[in-house]
């Protein structure tokens, strides 16, 4: 019987599939770290108070990238090239979601609307990341090799999501509510399409590595498409709602270190 636990256990138990999984994850986190670092440097004067939180957001994502790199090193593995069809961040950018790398490479200050786009994009993608880490923590939080890393990353992703909710609500109260809701909807509808395509691509690569039978690969693809169907009809709404989080000022302090994964 297929289950999230058995599927991920297969991926973890095989060095080649584990290497691909960690390489994809490390690449995405490293990109996120760079993006947040540039956003912190380019914040408009009216929003400079956000700089420490944006900087910490980026530092956390850099840390996650190092954690995935360390998990590979512990097995004597080196990163592999990330297939372009599995690059979640790049595919979102191609759909016009978030701030483009071209804009972030310039030395021109961003606008308040740019920061709303960044926070809205993050609110949607951090929801996805937080949900995935909750699932991994449920099944692998006590795993001798992965448990500590999974728990640490899950805690950080919850903080990132709380930060996005709190800052977007503050900006909504300042008069940006309509733009925030429109941007959130655009991000969510694009993200569920990209997530479907990336999930199908990742599972296709894993299937080839692990030599899954055709029936198993087809069942997994059908499951991915079913999730997309639900999200397209109703599930996307969870990604655009805003509520004051229990964790207030979640990114208000310094980033936590992970020396054991250095």
Secondary structure, 3 states (H helix, E strand, C coil): CCCHHHHHHHHHHCHHHHHHHHHHHHHHHHHHHHHHHHHHHHCCHHHHHHHHHHHHHHHHHHHHHHHHHHHHHCCCCCCCCCCHHHCHHHHHHHCCCCCCHHHHHCCCCCCHHHHHHHHHHHHHHHHHHHHHHHHHHHHHCCCCCCHHHHHHHHHHHHHHHHHHHHHHHHHHHHHHHHHHHHHHHHHHHHHHHHHHHHHHHHHHHHHHHHCCCHHHHHHHHHHHHHHHHHHHHHHCHHHHCCCCCCCCCCCCCCCCCCHHHC
